[in-house]
Amino acid sequence: MLSAPDEAPTLTPAVDSLALALVRLRRSIEAAEEQVRQARSLPPWLHDGDQLSRCERRVALLMAAGKSNLEIAASLHVSVHTVKSQVKSILRKLGMQSRWQVKDAFAAGRLPEESSS
């Protein structure tokens, strides 16, 4: 059995050292987890942290399927003006000039499939 007054001082530095190592390990794990989250949420075809919103991603996928603005608007139950605005935003965020580039990027696997999030 440990007696508090006699053996506690010799264990304290070891416990403190172990506690500090555990804190550092936890911080390393959290940093690695954050890097994984960032890698998953920031595909290489996006620029400087720009990400497509869920609505923009849906529009981009319909663009990649060859749908017109009118068809996209009808499919998503939004106005054509909203679709045009989202198309402009998508092209800007992706650094592309035309919807054909979006279609080619999707065909090459550079656009993510729509997720459930």
BALOBA-1460 file (C-alpha; in Angstrom, 3 decimals):
// residues 117
<rec num="1" residu="m" x="0.000" y="0.000" z="0.000"/>
<rec num="2" residu="l" x="1.117" y="3.505" z="-0.671"/>
<rec num="3" residu="s" x="1.433" y="5.770" z="2.234"/>
<rec num="4" residu="a" x="0.518" y="9.280" z="1.213"/>
<rec num="5" residu="p" x="3.228" y="11.229" z="3.024"/>
<rec num="6" residu="d" x="6.139" y="8.953" z="2.080"/>
<rec num="7" residu="e" x="5.587" y="7.826" z="-1.512"/>
<rec num="8" residu="a" x="3.413" y="10.588" z="-2.984"/>
<rec num="9" residu="p" x="6.320" y="12.998" z="-3.610"/>
<rec num="10" residu="t" x="8.195" y="10.400" z="-5.676"/>
<rec num="11" residu="l" x="5.112" y="9.641" z="-7.789"/>
<rec num="12" residu="t" x="4.060" y="13.241" z="-8.404"/>
<rec num="13" residu="p" x="6.752" y="14.037" z="-11.009"/>
<rec num="14" residu="a" x="6.010" y="10.787" z="-12.834"/>
<rec num="15" residu="v" x="2.260" y="11.429" z="-12.762"/>
<rec num="16" residu="d" x="2.771" y="15.026" z="-13.874"/>
<rec num="17" residu="s" x="5.012" y="13.875" z="-16.701"/>
<rec num="18" residu="l" x="2.476" y="11.254" z="-17.791"/>
<rec num="19" residu="a" x="-0.371" y="13.767" z="-17.619"/>
<rec num="20" residu="l" x="1.611" y="16.225" z="-19.736"/>
<rec num="21" residu="a" x="2.386" y="13.490" z="-22.279"/>
<rec num="22" residu="l" x="-1.307" y="12.588" z="-22.461"/>
<rec num="23" residu="v" x="-2.281" y="16.224" z="-23.017"/>
<rec num="24" residu="r" x="0.285" y="16.533" z="-25.806"/>
<rec num="25" residu="l" x="-0.908" y="13.276" z="-27.366"/>
<rec num="26" residu="r" x="-4.527" y="14.446" z="-27.255"/>
<rec num="27" residu="r" x="-3.562" y="17.745" z="-28.914"/>
<rec num="28" residu="s" x="-1.691" y="15.843" z="-31.622"/>
<rec num="29" residu="i" x="-4.698" y="13.617" z="-32.212"/>
<rec num="30" residu="e" x="-7.026" y="16.638" z="-32.376"/>
<rec num="31" residu="a" x="-4.685" y="18.363" z="-34.840"/>
<rec num="32" residu="a" x="-4.579" y="15.238" z="-37.020"/>
<rec num="33" residu="e" x="-8.365" y="14.917" z="-36.885"/>
<rec num="34" residu="e" x="-8.722" y="18.560" z="-37.941"/>
<rec num="35" residu="q" x="-6.344" y="17.996" z="-40.859"/>
<rec num="36" residu="v" x="-8.420" y="15.015" z="-41.977"/>
<rec num="37" residu="r" x="-11.638" y="17.070" z="-41.711"/>
<rec num="38" residu="q" x="-10.077" y="19.849" z="-43.766"/>
<rec num="39" residu="a" x="-8.770" y="17.425" z="-46.371"/>
<rec num="40" residu="r" x="-12.207" y="15.862" z="-46.724"/>
<rec num="41" residu="s" x="-14.089" y="19.149" z="-46.862"/>
<rec num="42" residu="l" x="-11.704" y="21.008" z="-49.149"/>
<rec num="43" residu="p" x="-11.259" y="19.209" z="-52.454"/>
<rec num="44" residu="p" x="-8.207" y="20.293" z="-54.453"/>
<rec num="45" residu="w" x="-10.362" y="21.877" z="-57.161"/>
<rec num="46" residu="l" x="-11.577" y="24.582" z="-54.777"/>
<rec num="47" residu="h" x="-9.649" y="27.783" z="-54.228"/>
<rec num="48" residu="d" x="-8.485" y="29.215" z="-50.891"/>
<rec num="49" residu="g" x="-11.176" y="27.739" z="-48.704"/>
<rec num="50" residu="d" x="-14.091" y="28.534" z="-51.006"/>
<rec num="51" residu="q" x="-16.606" y="25.763" z="-50.774"/>
<rec num="52" residu="l" x="-19.807" y="25.133" z="-52.602"/>
<rec num="53" residu="s" x="-22.938" y="25.393" z="-50.530"/>
<rec num="54" residu="r" x="-25.301" y="22.444" z="-50.532"/>
<rec num="55" residu="c" x="-27.537" y="24.231" z="-53.061"/>
<rec num="56" residu="e" x="-24.570" y="25.125" z="-55.270"/>
<rec num="57" residu="r" x="-23.377" y="21.515" z="-55.155"/>
<rec num="58" residu="r" x="-26.806" y="20.338" z="-56.324"/>
<rec num="59" residu="v" x="-26.787" y="22.876" z="-59.154"/>
<rec num="60" residu="a" x="-23.232" y="21.856" z="-60.101"/>
<rec num="61" residu="l" x="-24.239" y="18.200" z="-60.260"/>
<rec num="62" residu="l" x="-27.221" y="19.027" z="-62.470"/>
<rec num="63" residu="m" x="-24.970" y="21.207" z="-64.646"/>
<rec num="64" residu="a" x="-22.599" y="18.263" z="-64.932"/>
<rec num="65" residu="a" x="-25.542" y="16.152" z="-66.048"/>
<rec num="66" residu="g" x="-26.051" y="18.594" z="-68.932"/>
<rec num="67" residu="k" x="-29.218" y="20.243" z="-67.606"/>
<rec num="68" residu="s" x="-30.123" y="23.773" z="-68.687"/>
<rec num="69" residu="n" x="-30.815" y="26.568" z="-66.205"/>
<rec num="70" residu="l" x="-34.540" y="26.170" z="-66.825"/>
<rec num="71" residu="e" x="-34.376" y="22.406" z="-66.204"/>
<rec num="72" residu="i" x="-32.318" y="22.912" z="-63.052"/>
<rec num="73" residu="a" x="-34.764" y="25.526" z="-61.767"/>
<rec num="74" residu="a" x="-37.714" y="23.204" z="-62.355"/>
<rec num="75" residu="s" x="-35.934" y="20.275" z="-60.733"/>
<rec num="76" residu="l" x="-34.971" y="22.240" z="-57.613"/>
<rec num="77" residu="h" x="-38.180" y="24.305" z="-57.455"/>
<rec num="78" residu="v" x="-36.333" y="27.633" z="-57.583"/>
<rec num="79" residu="s" x="-36.361" y="30.527" z="-60.022"/>
<rec num="80" residu="v" x="-34.173" y="30.627" z="-63.120"/>
<rec num="81" residu="h" x="-32.636" y="33.826" z="-61.694"/>
<rec num="82" residu="t" x="-31.552" y="31.867" z="-58.592"/>
<rec num="83" residu="v" x="-29.984" y="29.184" z="-60.770"/>
<rec num="84" residu="k" x="-28.127" y="31.787" z="-62.860"/>
<rec num="85" residu="s" x="-26.790" y="33.378" z="-59.694"/>
<rec num="86" residu="q" x="-25.661" y="30.017" z="-58.335"/>
<rec num="87" residu="v" x="-24.040" y="29.078" z="-61.647"/>
<rec num="88" residu="k" x="-22.000" y="32.303" z="-61.558"/>
<rec num="89" residu="s" x="-20.974" y="31.602" z="-57.970"/>
<rec num="90" residu="i" x="-20.045" y="27.998" z="-58.803"/>
<rec num="91" residu="l" x="-17.909" y="29.030" z="-61.761"/>
<rec num="92" residu="r" x="-16.175" y="31.711" z="-59.672"/>
<rec num="93" residu="k" x="-15.472" y="29.341" z="-56.781"/>
<rec num="94" residu="l" x="-14.203" y="26.613" z="-59.077"/>
<rec num="95" residu="g" x="-12.117" y="29.018" z="-61.132"/>
<rec num="96" residu="m" x="-13.897" y="27.913" z="-64.286"/>
<rec num="97" residu="q" x="-15.281" y="29.844" z="-67.256"/>
<rec num="98" residu="s" x="-18.084" y="27.620" z="-68.500"/>
<rec num="99" residu="r" x="-20.550" y="24.966" z="-67.440"/>
<rec num="100" residu="w" x="-18.776" y="22.579" z="-69.830"/>
<rec num="101" residu="q" x="-15.690" y="22.803" z="-67.634"/>
<rec num="102" residu="v" x="-17.875" y="21.805" z="-64.663"/>
<rec num="103" residu="k" x="-19.169" y="18.842" z="-66.663"/>
<rec num="104" residu="d" x="-15.618" y="17.812" z="-67.620"/>
<rec num="105" residu="a" x="-14.422" y="18.176" z="-64.004"/>
<rec num="106" residu="f" x="-17.259" y="15.963" z="-62.793"/>
<rec num="107" residu="a" x="-16.535" y="13.370" z="-65.487"/>
<rec num="108" residu="a" x="-12.875" y="13.368" z="-64.402"/>
<rec num="109" residu="g" x="-13.901" y="12.781" z="-60.792"/>
<rec num="110" residu="r" x="-12.896" y="16.209" z="-59.517"/>
<rec num="111" residu="l" x="-16.356" y="17.137" z="-58.262"/>
<rec num="112" residu="p" x="-17.682" y="15.386" z="-55.179"/>
<rec num="113" residu="e" x="-20.848" y="13.362" z="-55.260"/>
<rec num="114" residu="e" x="-23.637" y="14.933" z="-53.291"/>
<rec num="115" residu="s" x="-23.408" y="13.892" z="-49.679"/>
<rec num="116" residu="s" x="-26.178" y="13.519" z="-47.153"/>
<rec num="117" residu="s" x="-24.755" y="16.308" z="-44.995"/>
